[in-house]
């Protein structure tokens, strides 16, 4: 037995999903959003968006892996058509933060289905769960007629680069972002694609 099952995300999952999305982002959400919402915790800000039904951050675009015994969320993935990124409202993010991330924003595979986040809690890693949620998302993308999945990985995240290589992703480009005190990654961001 796998010990987990996959299902569509629900509004009740929002807090668990927000924590996993922050884990998957490697600091990018904190970099963009810290200090913009007063005293509200970033995980709560993200959760409020995940609860909603509109926009690309809705739970409707997420797949959950839950532990069979407890129903607890142990992994997730989040994806949507890359084209949707063109319409994202970023007007509330300070210009200097947007400028720093501009190379990442510009380097996209616009015809693909974009994997915005994939995360598995540490205790559940190396059990095939990441590959399983990714395969479920790929099935959704294929059904929508998309030719490829695409995603970004920090160039210094060796474990993630190795994982995506094993499931058939190849490098399609690099976004050169200089290190920043609040975004401590070396080598920028790598765009990976997987043919469907």
C-alpha positions in Angstrom: 0.0 0.0 0.0 1.2 3.5 -0.8 -0.2 5.0 2.3 -1.5 8.1 0.5 -4.1 9.0 -2.1 -4.4 11.8 -4.6 -7.4 14.1 -4.8 -8.3 17.6 -6.0 -7.6 20.2 -3.4 -10.4 21.7 -1.3 -10.8 25.1 0.5 -10.2 23.3 3.8 -6.7 22.4 2.7 -5.7 26.1 2.3 -3.4 26.4 5.3 -1.5 23.2 4.6 -1.2 24.1 0.9 0.0 27.6 1.7 2.8 26.2 3.9 3.8 23.7 1.2 3.8 26.5 -1.5 6.1 28.6 0.7 8.4 25.5 1.0 8.3 25.0 -2.8 9.1 28.6 -3.5 12.5 28.6 -1.9 12.0 32.2 -0.6 10.5 33.8 -3.6 7.1 34.5 -2.0 8.7 36.0 1.0 11.0 38.1 -1.3 8.0 39.5 -3.2 5.4 39.9 -0.4 7.2 40.4 3.0 5.9 43.5 4.8 3.1 44.2 2.3 0.2 42.9 4.5 0.9 44.5 7.9 1.0 42.0 10.7 -0.6 39.2 8.7 1.5 36.0 8.4 2.4 35.2 4.8 1.0 31.7 5.1 -2.4 33.2 6.0 -2.3 35.7 3.1 -1.6 32.8 0.7 -4.3 30.6 2.3 -6.9 33.3 1.8 -6.2 33.2 -2.0 -6.1 29.4 -2.1 -9.6 29.3 -0.5 -11.1 31.3 -3.3 -12.5 29.9 -6.6 -11.1 32.7 -8.9 -7.6 33.4 -10.1 -4.7 31.1 -10.8 -3.9 30.7 -7.0 -7.2 29.0 -6.3 -7.3 25.5 -4.8 -9.1 24.5 -8.0 -5.7 24.4 -9.7 -4.1 22.2 -7.1 -3.8 18.4 -6.5 -3.3 17.1 -3.0 -1.6 13.9 -1.7 -3.2 13.0 1.6 -2.1 10.4 4.1 -4.7 7.5 4.0 -4.6 7.0 7.8 -5.1 10.6 8.9 -6.3 12.5 5.8 -3.5 15.0 6.5 -1.9 16.8 3.5 1.6 15.4 2.8 2.2 16.7 -0.7 0.8 18.9 -3.4 1.2 20.3 -6.8 -0.2 23.5 -8.4 -0.4 24.3 -12.1 -2.1 26.3 -14.7 -1.6 27.5 -18.3 1.6 29.5 -18.5 -0.2 32.1 -20.5 -2.2 33.1 -17.4 1.0 34.5 -15.9 0.8 37.4 -18.5 -2.4 38.7 -16.8 -1.3 38.4 -13.1 -1.7 41.6 -11.2 1.6 42.5 -9.6 0.9 46.2 -9.2 1.1 45.9 -5.4 4.6 44.4 -5.4 7.4 47.0 -4.9 9.1 47.9 -8.3 12.6 47.0 -7.0 11.4 43.5 -6.2 9.7 43.1 -9.6 12.9 44.3 -11.3 15.0 41.7 -9.5 12.7 38.9 -10.7 12.2 40.3 -14.2 14.6 37.7 -15.8 12.5 34.9 -14.3 9.2 36.5 -15.4 10.5 36.8 -19.0 11.8 33.3 -19.3 8.7 31.1 -19.8 7.4 28.5 -22.2 4.2 30.4 -23.0 2.5 27.4 -24.7 3.0 25.1 -21.8 1.2 24.1 -18.7 3.1 25.8 -15.8 3.9 23.8 -12.7 3.9 26.7 -10.2 4.6 24.5 -7.1 5.4 20.9 -6.1 6.1 20.0 -2.5 6.2 17.0 -0.3 6.7 17.2 3.5 10.1 15.9 4.5 8.9 12.7 6.2 7.2 11.6 3.0 10.0 12.2 0.5 11.6 9.5 -1.6 8.4 7.4 -1.7 7.4 8.3 -5.3 4.8 10.9 -4.1 6.3 13.8 -5.9 6.3 11.9 -9.2 2.7 10.8 -8.5 1.3 14.3 -8.0 3.3 15.5 -11.0 1.9 12.7 -13.2 -1.6 13.7 -12.1 -1.0 17.3 -13.1 0.5 16.1 -16.4 -2.7 14.2 -17.1 -4.7 17.3 -16.5 -2.4 19.3 -18.9 -2.6 16.6 -21.5 -6.4 16.6 -21.3 -6.3 20.3 -21.9 -4.3 19.9 -25.1 -1.0 21.3 -23.8 2.2 20.0 -25.5 4.5 20.4 -22.5 4.8 21.0 -18.8 7.2 23.7 -17.7 8.6 24.9 -14.3 11.4 26.8 -12.7 14.0 25.5 -10.3 16.6 27.5 -8.4 20.0 26.6 -10.1 21.5 25.8 -6.7 18.7 23.3 -5.8 20.6 20.1 -6.8 18.0 17.8 -5.3 15.1 19.3 -7.3 17.2 19.4 -10.5 18.0 15.7 -10.0 14.4 14.8 -9.3 13.0 16.6 -12.4 15.7 15.0 -14.6 14.5 11.5 -13.5 10.9 12.2 -14.5 11.8 13.5 -17.9 12.4 17.2 -17.7 15.1 18.9 -19.7 16.7 22.4 -19.4 15.2 24.9 -21.7 16.9 28.1 -20.5 18.4 30.0 -17.5 17.2 33.2 -15.9 20.2 35.1 -14.6 19.3 36.7 -11.3 22.0 38.1 -9.1 21.9 36.9 -5.5 20.0 39.2 -3.2 20.3 39.4 0.7 16.6 38.4 0.9 16.8 35.8 -1.9 19.9 33.8 -1.2 20.2 31.7 -4.3 23.3 31.4 -6.6 23.0 30.9 -10.3 19.5 32.2 -10.9 16.6 30.1 -12.1 16.5 27.1 -14.5 13.5 26.7 -16.9 12.7 23.0 -17.3 10.3 21.4 -19.7 8.8 18.0 -20.2 7.1 16.9 -23.4 3.6 15.5 -22.9 
